[in-house]
């Protein structure tokens, strides 16, 4: 997983290990605690035998905080790598500083833009902007670009129509974003807006984004656009962003953050990011590989947990692995078609519920590594997982 020392946000699917606890073994298993390694290693995850089809639970628990200090600044992926730093995973701030050389773009999830009337825009979330952290990140990685994500927060359909219908409003919004970037020492923005309008007003939205791109580029700033999957999850139908829109924006946009994750739902449990679907999403957008370097393939470093009792799914972050310390409490299988691991675990939920059998689908080092070598030539990571950070 050397490739993925680079990613913060990467989409994760599943692990599985040796054997599932029977109910009679649960108490005995729970008493066997495994120590975690929070140490530096002189070997990367491949040389430590962790990038395998059948990862052992004890290895995941022991090694997930350990990384290779010798390769901390070495890149194993030649394309752009965008990492998101999220409020719900503050450890990402540290990962951005430690592994800064493995990224080309870092996007803190900080900002919102609100429309307050004709040609009046307000930017919120600036209280989260940490100038000291940005300075530290740039100190450790001279070429990295910090491009905060910005949401069009609270916009009504009428707000969009008013802006689309006025070149003055478009120019005012674009100029305000340039001024904000200069004032706050940002290198550009990751804009998340496309999904808000569904399949409506696409021509007008493309015009707005093109104008914004021109204004940012004139100021030597970058524009990354978040786009939904080109193939709707669970179907073979086109998504909300197709080859037609991609072709119209490919010249103007510096990168497309492709949301190739969250494929399954609690109503339709399954892999979080099946490989055939990921490949289809990239190939539909750019069948001739003309702009692959601009497609930032989303890789999840989180999984999804589904209860055998039918409860709704919930994300599995790295901290969830701190709870079941017993290697005997985890078991599962590897699905070669979807390239994901399935984890089964008996987990104490407290109270009358007692032990509950749960099924999780999560990424492993092998899975993330193969995805990073896939159809795209750039990658995006959500939720850093130390084990998957190919150290």
N, C-alpha and C positions, 0 to 999 in steps of 0.2 A: 504494500500500500504506500510505497514511497511516493507515488503520484499525489496522494491525497493529504500530504502534510500541508498541502496548499489550501484546503477548503474549510470554510466556516459553516456553511449552510447546507452541506451536501445531504442529498436525499438518501436515507438509509432504509433498508428493508429488514433482513432478519438473520439471526444466528440460531444455531442449535447445537446441542452438545450431546453428552453421553447419558442417556437414561432419564426417565421421568420418575419423580418420587411417587411411591404408593402412599396412601394415607397413613399406613402404619409406620412408614419410614420417616414421616415428616418431622417428628420431634427430634429423632436422632440426627437427621440431616441438618436441621436448623442449628444444632449445637456446634457444627463444624464450621468455624469461621476461617476464611482465607485472608491472609494479609495481602494488601495491595502494594504494588511497587510504584512509588512516586519518585523513581530514580532515573538518572540518565543511563543510557546503554551505549555501548560502542558498536552495536549492530542494529541495522534497520529491521523492520517487521518481517521482511522476506527472509533475511538471514536468520531470524529467530524462529522461523517456521510457523509464522502466524497467518500467512496468506494461503490458506488451505480450504479444501471443500468441507472438511469436518473439524472446525475449530472446537477446542475443548473449553467447557465452561470455566474450568480453573485457570486456563491461560488468559481468557478474556478478563476475568476478575483480577488476576495478578498483574497483568501487563497493560491495562487500559490507560494508566497514567504515565507510562514509561515511553520515552522517545529517544531516538538516536541523536546524541549531541554532535556527532561528527558531521551529520548531514543537515544540520539545522538551517543552513543557508543555501543548500544545494537544491536546484530545481530539477524535477524529473518530468515536467510537462512543458512543452515549448510554447503553447498557446496562452491566451489570456486566462487568468483565474480570478474570479470575483468571489469574495467572501462577504456574507452578511453578518453583521454583529447585531444581535437582537436584545431587547430589554429582558426577555425571559431566559436568557442564557448569558449572564454577564461575564462568564469565563471567556467568551469570545473576544473581549477586549484584550485579555492577556495573550490569547492565541495570535491575535493580529500583531502584537508586539514581538512575540517570540519567533513566529514563523513568517514574519513580514516579507522576507525575500522570496517566499514561495507564492506570493500573491502579486498580481499586477493592479488589482482594484479591490478596495475595501469599502463596503457600504453600510455605515451605521444606520439603523432604522430609527431615525430621529424626527423627520419633518412632515408637516402638513401645510398645504396652501388652501386658504378659504377665500371665497369671493364675498366681499362685503358691500357690493354695489357696483355701479358702472365705473369701470376702470379702477376699481379699488380692490386690492388683494392683501391678505394678511398671512404671514408665515408664522406658524406655531411649532412648538417642540424645540425651540432654540435653547431652552434651559438644559436640555440633555447634551448639547454640543460641548464636547470636552476638548478645549484647545491644547491642554497639557498632554492628553493622550494622543492627539493627532501629531503633536511635535515628537513624541516618543516613537510612534510608528514610522514617521518619515526619517527619523534619525537612524533607525535600524534597517530601513529599506529605502534607498535614495530614489528609486524609480516608481515607487508605489503611488497610486492615485486614490484619494479619498473622495468618494462620490456618494453622499448620503441619499438614502431613499426618500422620496417625497410623494405623498398621497394627495389627491384632490379631494380633500375631506369636506363632507357636508354639501357637496355640490348637487343641486337639483338639475333635472332635465332642462329647466328653463335657464339656469346658469350657463350650462354648456351651449345652449342655443344662442344666448346673448353674446357669448364670447366668439363663437363660430361666425356669427353674423357681423362682427365688427373688427376690421383690421386694426383699429386703434386699441381695442381691448387685447387682441393677440400681441400687439407690439408692447403694450404696457406690462402684460404678464411676463413676456420674454425678457424685457429690460429689467424688471424687478428681480427675476431669478438670476440674471447675470450680476446685478449689484449685490444680491445676497451672497453669492458664491465668492465674490471678491472681498466683501466685508468679513466673512467668516473663514476665509482661507480654504474653501472647498475647491476641488478640482473638477467639479461638474456635479451631475445628479443622476440617480437612477429613478426614473419616472414610472409610477404605477397608476395607470388610468384606463387602459384599454378595456378591461372587463366591466367597468362601470356602466358602459353604454350598451353592453350586449352586442348585437349585430347592427345597431343603429348608428347613423351619422359617421360612418367610417371615412367617407371622403373628406368631410370637414375635420375630423380628428387627425387625419394624415396631413392636412394643410397646416393645422396648428403645430403638430410635432415637427414638421419640416421648417416652419418659421422659427420655432424655438431652437432647433438644431443649428440653424444659420446664425442666430444671435450668440449662442454658446460657443460655437466654433470660431466666430470672429474674435471672441475673448480668450481663445485657446483653452476652452473648457469642453468637457465630454458630456455626452448624452447617451445613457443606457436606457432601453425601453423594456419593461417587464411584459412578457406576452404569454397568453394561455396556451395550452397544448394545441398543436395543429390538428390532432386527431382526438375527438371527444372520447374521454375515458369510458371503457366498456362497450365501445361501438367502433364501427369503421367509418363513421360520419365525420365530415370536416368540423373543426373547432371554430371558435370565434375569430381566430387570426389565421389566415390561409396564405398560400403562395402569392396570391394576388396582392395582398397588403404588404407582404414581405418584400416583394419585388419593388413596390413603390417607395419603400422606406430604406432599402438596403444601402443606398448611397448616403443617405442623410444621417442615419443612426450609427453610433460607434459600436454598439453591441446590443444583442437581444437576449435578455435573461429569460430563458425558456423554462416554464414551470412543469417539468417532467417529473412530477411526484404527486402524491395524494390521489393515486389512480383508483384505489378502492374506497369503500365507505362502510360504516357500521351495518348498513342494510345489505351490502355486497362485499363481505370481507374477502381479502385476498392480498396479493403483493402490493406494496406501496408504489413500486416503480418497475414494472416488468420490462425486461430488456427489449422484446419485440416491439412494444408500444413506443419506447424511447426512440428506437431506430426509425420507426414509421414517422414520428413527429418531426425528426430532423430531415428525413428524405422527402417528405411532402413539401416542406418549405423550400428546400434547395436540392432538387434531384441531380443537378449537374455539378454540385460541390463548388459553385462559384463564390459563395459567401460563407462557407462553413466556419471560417475563422471568426466571424462575427456572432455565431450562435453559441451563447453561453449555456451549455447543457446543464440543467439542474440536477444535482446529486444530493440526495437527502442523507444527513447523518442522524436521523431520528427514525424510529420505527412506529408501528401502530399495534396496540394491544387490544385484543378482543376477548371478552369473557365467555366461557363455555355456558354461562347462565343467560346469555343473550344481552348483556349490558352493552351500551354504546361504546364505540372504540375511543381510545384516548392515546395521545402521543407517548412514546417511550423515549425519554431522554437519557443521557449518560447516568444521571443520578439514580435512575431506577435500578441500574445494575449494582448500586451500592447496597440495596436492600437484601436480595437473596444471595448471601455469601456462600451458601453450600453448593458445591459442584454437583452433588447428587440431585439437586432440586431443579435441574434444567436438562432438557433433552429436545431432540428434534431432527429435522431432515433438511436436505438441500434440494431445491427445485432447479434443475439445470436449464429448463426452458425459460423460466422467468428470471433466472439468476438471482434468487433470493433465498434466505434461510428462514425456517419456521421454528419458533421456540415455543415449547410447552413448559409450564411451570405451575406447581402448586404453591399458592401464596396465601399467607395468613392475612385476612382482611379485617379481623377484629370482630368482637361482638358475636351475635348469633350466627353470622355468616360463616365463621370458622375458616376452613381451608377452601380456597376457590381455585378451580382449574382455569388457567387463562392461556390464550394462544397469542403469540406475538410474531409479527413479521418485521424483520429489522435488517439493516445492512451489516455486512462484515467487511473485513479488509479485502477479501477476494472479490466480493461483489462490487465494491466501490472501485477497485483497481480496474476491473474489466470494463465498467461503465466509462471510466475516464479515458480508456483506450478505444472508445466507440466511435460513432459516426461524426460527432462534432469535433472541432479543433479548439474549442474553448470550453471552460467549465465554470459552474456556479455552485457554491456550497452553502447549505443551511444546517446549522447546529453542529458545531465541532464535536467530534468524538475522538478523544485522545488515541484510542486504539486504532481507529481508522485513519489517523493522521500519518500514515506511512512514514514512520520515522526511521 
